Amino acid sequence: MRKAVIDLGTNTFNLLIADVSEHSFEMIHSEKEGVALGMGGINEGKIAQDALERGLKALAHFKEVSERFQVQEIKGIGTSALRDATNSAEFLEQVDNLLGIHIEIISGEKEAELIYKGVKLSYDFSRPGVIMDIGGGSTEFIFADSKGVNDLISLNIGVSRIYQHFTFHDPLSATDIVNIENWLEDYSKGFFINKQADILIGASGSFETFYELVHSVPFPEKLHSVEVPFVELMDSLEAIISSTQAERDVNQWIVPIRKKMAPIAAVKTRWVIRKLDVKNVIISPCSLKEGAFI
């Protein structure tokens, strides 16, 4: 059966079309749209009107693409921005009435479970590790090994929340960085106390950008995880953190939706690596949308 999954993220909407059966999964088409659904209201618990309009436009495009690929079923999944917004029901009703797409808003824990299922398609966990999925509204962490999940959490520490909470210098100042790290400490709810992980598995999204910045080539399209050289990655994170907006605007390896918030994602990734004493970083092309097919 040919199905489509739309992941309605806080920053990016992702479409994945695949042929699925009980024992197989074949990706047919994928694309993403920078929607910035959480911009202008996520910290106030609402979706701004212009963001709602961008969301509808992106979903209309995805509906057209799905019809072109003769998709039999479309499943929409709403995450952090939609689950926290007081006006999300209005948006869901509009999407259902205008496009016939039903959107299910899932909990943070369910989101983390689907991310794990997706990443497991590309990484076998023969070496235990912690998955990190950087979102605009939330960030999920899943500690897992070959036997399955040991611990997971979804924290409202997404890059869009941080970006809209502070006023930053360009480039980030030392005070800006300290403020971000202190904010992460406060909002991580003590989850990282007494935790350690040799391996960090970055789930898609920002981590694909980190890979492209390190290697200056597009991230591989196959459903395989790749290890990124650790020293080069850390150097790249430092370079992103110290970069100016003008420098990021002309950097071909940073997609438009990430050009403003890339330094925040880099600060957060570096903070987690230090917090958990990570020694190796593996990047998976899979995340929630792949997990939703399993």
C-alpha positions as CSV (number, residue, x, y, z in Angstrom):
1,M,0.0,0.0,0.0
2,R,1.3,3.4,-0.9
3,K,1.1,5.8,2.1
4,A,2.2,9.3,2.9
5,V,3.2,10.6,6.3
6,I,3.4,14.4,7.0
7,D,5.4,15.4,10.1
8,L,4.1,18.9,11.0
9,G,7.1,20.1,12.9
10,T,7.5,23.5,14.7
11,N,10.0,24.7,12.1
12,T,9.7,22.3,9.2
13,F,6.9,20.2,7.6
14,N,8.2,16.9,6.2
15,L,6.5,14.7,3.6
16,L,7.5,11.0,3.2
17,I,5.8,8.7,0.6
18,A,6.5,5.0,0.8
19,D,5.2,1.6,-0.3
20,V,4.7,-0.4,2.8
21,S,3.6,-3.9,3.6
22,E,3.9,-6.1,6.7
23,H,7.5,-6.9,6.0
24,S,8.8,-4.1,3.7
25,F,9.3,-0.4,3.5
26,E,10.4,1.3,0.3
27,M,10.8,5.0,0.2
28,I,9.3,6.6,-3.0
29,H,9.6,10.4,-2.4
30,S,10.4,12.8,0.4
31,E,10.6,16.6,0.7
32,K,10.4,19.3,3.3
33,E,9.0,22.8,3.6
34,G,10.3,25.5,6.0
35,V,7.0,26.6,7.6
36,A,8.1,28.2,10.9
37,L,4.8,27.2,12.4
38,G,5.9,28.2,15.9
39,M,7.3,31.6,14.9
40,G,5.5,34.5,16.6
41,G,3.5,32.6,19.1
42,I,5.0,29.3,20.4
43,N,6.1,30.7,23.8
44,E,2.6,32.2,24.2
45,G,0.9,28.9,23.4
46,K,-0.6,29.8,20.1
47,I,-0.1,29.6,16.4
48,A,0.2,33.0,14.7
49,Q,-2.2,33.7,11.8
50,D,0.6,34.1,9.2
51,A,2.1,30.8,10.4
52,L,-1.3,29.1,10.0
53,E,-1.5,30.4,6.4
54,R,2.1,29.1,5.7
55,G,1.1,25.7,7.2
56,L,-2.0,25.4,5.0
57,K,-0.1,26.4,1.9
58,A,2.6,23.7,2.6
59,L,0.0,21.0,3.3
60,A,-1.9,21.9,0.1
61,H,1.3,21.4,-1.8
62,F,2.0,18.1,-0.1
63,K,-1.6,17.0,-1.0
64,E,-0.9,17.7,-4.7
65,V,2.4,15.8,-4.5
66,S,0.7,12.8,-2.8
67,E,-2.0,12.7,-5.5
68,R,0.6,12.8,-8.2
69,F,2.3,9.8,-6.6
70,Q,-1.1,8.1,-6.3
71,V,-1.0,7.8,-2.5
72,Q,-3.8,5.8,-1.0
73,E,-3.6,7.1,2.5
74,I,-2.2,10.4,4.0
75,K,-1.4,10.6,7.7
76,G,-0.6,13.9,9.4
77,I,1.2,14.0,12.7
78,G,1.3,17.2,14.8
79,T,4.1,17.8,17.3
80,S,5.3,20.4,19.8
81,A,3.8,23.6,18.4
82,L,0.4,22.1,17.7
83,R,0.1,20.2,21.0
84,D,0.8,23.3,23.0
85,A,-1.2,25.8,21.0
86,T,-4.7,26.8,22.3
87,N,-5.8,27.4,18.7
88,S,-4.6,24.1,17.2
89,A,-8.1,22.7,16.9
90,E,-9.0,25.6,14.5
91,F,-6.0,24.7,12.3
92,L,-6.8,21.0,12.3
93,E,-10.4,21.7,11.4
94,Q,-9.4,23.9,8.5
95,V,-6.9,21.3,7.2
96,D,-9.6,18.6,7.4
97,N,-12.3,20.7,5.7
98,L,-10.1,22.2,2.9
99,L,-7.7,19.3,2.2
100,G,-9.3,16.2,3.7
101,I,-6.1,15.5,5.7
102,H,-6.6,14.2,9.2
103,I,-3.9,15.3,11.7
104,E,-3.2,13.5,14.9
105,I,-1.5,15.5,17.6
106,I,0.8,13.2,19.6
107,S,2.4,13.5,23.0
108,G,6.1,14.1,23.4
109,E,6.6,10.6,24.7
110,K,4.8,9.2,21.6
111,E,7.0,11.4,19.4
112,A,10.1,10.0,21.1
113,E,8.9,6.4,20.5
114,L,8.3,7.1,16.8
115,I,11.7,8.7,16.5
116,Y,13.3,5.6,18.0
117,K,11.4,3.3,15.6
118,G,12.5,5.5,12.7
119,V,16.2,5.6,13.7
120,K,16.2,1.8,14.3
121,L,15.7,1.4,10.5
122,S,19.2,2.8,10.0
123,Y,21.0,1.9,13.2
124,D,21.0,-1.5,14.9
125,F,22.1,-0.3,18.4
126,S,24.7,-3.0,18.6
127,R,26.6,-0.2,20.3
128,P,24.3,1.5,22.8
129,G,23.7,5.2,22.4
130,V,21.3,8.2,22.9
131,I,19.2,9.5,20.1
132,M,18.8,13.3,19.9
133,D,16.2,14.9,17.7
134,I,16.5,18.7,17.6
135,G,13.1,20.3,16.9
136,G,11.8,23.8,16.9
137,G,9.5,23.3,19.8
138,S,10.9,20.2,21.6
139,T,13.9,18.0,21.6
140,E,13.7,14.3,22.2
141,F,16.3,12.1,23.8
142,I,16.1,8.3,23.7
143,F,18.6,6.0,25.5
144,A,18.6,2.6,23.7
145,D,20.6,-0.6,23.2
146,S,20.2,-3.8,21.3
147,K,17.4,-4.8,23.6
148,G,15.3,-1.7,23.1
149,V,14.6,1.7,24.8
150,N,16.0,2.2,28.3
151,D,14.8,5.8,28.9
152,L,13.3,8.6,26.9
153,I,12.0,12.1,27.3
154,S,10.6,15.0,25.2
155,L,11.7,18.4,26.5
156,N,10.4,21.8,25.5
157,I,13.9,23.1,24.6
158,G,13.4,23.5,20.9
159,V,15.5,26.0,19.0
160,S,12.4,28.2,18.0
161,R,11.5,28.5,21.7
162,I,15.0,29.6,22.6
163,Y,15.3,31.9,19.6
164,Q,12.1,33.7,20.5
165,H,12.8,33.8,24.3
166,F,16.0,35.8,24.1
167,T,17.4,38.8,22.2
168,F,20.7,37.7,20.7
169,H,23.8,39.5,19.4
170,D,25.2,38.8,15.9
171,P,27.3,36.7,16.2
172,L,26.3,35.2,19.6
173,S,28.2,36.8,22.4
174,A,29.7,34.8,25.3
175,T,26.8,36.0,27.5
176,D,24.3,34.7,24.9
177,I,25.9,31.3,25.0
178,V,25.9,31.2,28.8
179,N,22.2,32.2,28.8
180,I,21.3,29.4,26.4
181,E,23.2,26.8,28.4
182,N,21.7,28.0,31.7
183,W,18.2,27.9,30.0
184,L,18.8,24.3,28.8
185,E,20.0,23.4,32.3
186,D,16.8,24.8,33.9
187,Y,14.4,23.3,31.4
188,S,16.0,19.8,31.1
189,K,14.4,18.9,34.4
190,G,17.5,17.2,35.8
191,F,17.2,14.5,33.1
192,F,20.9,14.3,32.4
193,I,22.0,13.9,36.0
194,N,24.2,10.8,36.4
195,K,23.7,9.9,32.7
196,Q,26.5,9.2,30.2
197,A,26.6,8.0,26.6
198,D,29.6,7.2,24.4
199,I,27.5,7.5,21.3
200,L,25.1,10.2,20.2
201,I,22.8,9.4,17.3
202,G,21.6,12.6,15.7
203,A,18.2,12.1,14.1
204,S,17.9,13.8,10.7
205,G,17.2,17.5,10.6
206,S,20.0,19.8,12.0
207,F,22.4,16.8,12.2
208,E,22.2,16.4,8.4
209,T,23.2,20.1,8.1
210,F,26.1,19.4,10.5
211,Y,27.3,16.5,8.3
212,E,27.1,18.7,5.1
213,L,29.0,21.5,6.8
214,V,31.8,19.0,7.8
215,H,32.0,17.3,4.4
216,S,30.8,20.0,2.0
217,V,28.7,17.3,0.2
218,P,25.0,16.5,0.4
219,F,23.9,14.0,3.1
220,P,23.6,10.5,1.6
221,E,20.0,9.7,0.5
222,K,20.2,6.0,1.5
223,L,18.6,4.8,4.8
224,H,21.9,4.2,6.4
225,S,23.4,5.9,9.5
226,V,26.9,7.5,9.0
227,E,29.5,8.4,11.6
228,V,30.9,11.9,11.4
229,P,34.5,12.6,12.4
230,F,34.3,13.8,16.0
231,V,37.0,16.5,16.0
232,E,35.8,17.9,12.7
233,L,32.2,18.0,14.0
234,M,33.2,19.8,17.1
235,D,35.2,22.3,15.0
236,S,32.1,22.8,12.8
237,L,29.9,23.4,15.8
238,E,32.3,26.1,17.0
239,A,32.3,27.7,13.6
240,I,28.5,27.8,13.5
241,I,28.3,29.3,16.9
242,S,30.7,32.1,16.1
243,S,29.2,32.7,12.6
244,T,27.3,35.9,11.6
245,Q,23.9,35.9,10.0
246,A,25.4,37.3,6.8
247,E,27.9,34.3,6.7
248,R,25.1,31.8,7.2
249,D,22.9,33.5,4.6
250,V,25.5,32.7,1.9
251,N,26.4,29.2,3.1
252,Q,25.0,26.7,0.7
253,W,25.0,23.9,3.2
254,I,22.6,25.5,5.6
255,V,19.0,25.3,4.4
256,P,17.0,28.5,4.6
257,I,14.8,27.5,7.6
258,R,18.0,26.8,9.7
259,K,20.0,29.9,8.8
260,K,18.6,31.9,11.8
261,M,18.7,29.2,14.4
262,A,21.7,27.1,13.4
263,P,23.9,28.6,16.2
264,I,21.3,27.7,18.8
265,A,21.2,24.1,17.5
266,A,25.0,24.0,17.6
267,V,25.2,25.4,21.2
268,K,22.6,22.8,22.3
269,T,24.4,19.9,20.6
270,R,27.7,20.9,22.1
271,W,26.1,21.2,25.5
272,V,24.6,17.7,25.2
273,I,27.9,16.2,24.0
274,R,29.7,17.7,27.0
275,K,26.9,16.8,29.4
276,L,26.9,13.1,28.5
277,D,30.7,12.9,27.7
278,V,30.0,11.7,24.2
279,K,32.9,10.2,22.3
280,N,31.3,9.4,18.9
281,V,28.5,11.0,16.8
282,I,26.4,9.0,14.3
283,I,23.9,10.7,12.1
284,S,20.7,8.9,11.0
285,P,18.6,10.0,8.0
286,C,15.5,8.7,9.8
287,S,13.3,10.1,12.4
288,L,9.6,10.4,13.3
289,K,8.2,10.2,9.7
290,E,9.9,6.9,9.1
291,G,8.9,5.6,12.5
292,A,5.3,6.4,11.7
293,F,5.3,3.7,9.0
294,I,6.5,0.9,11.3
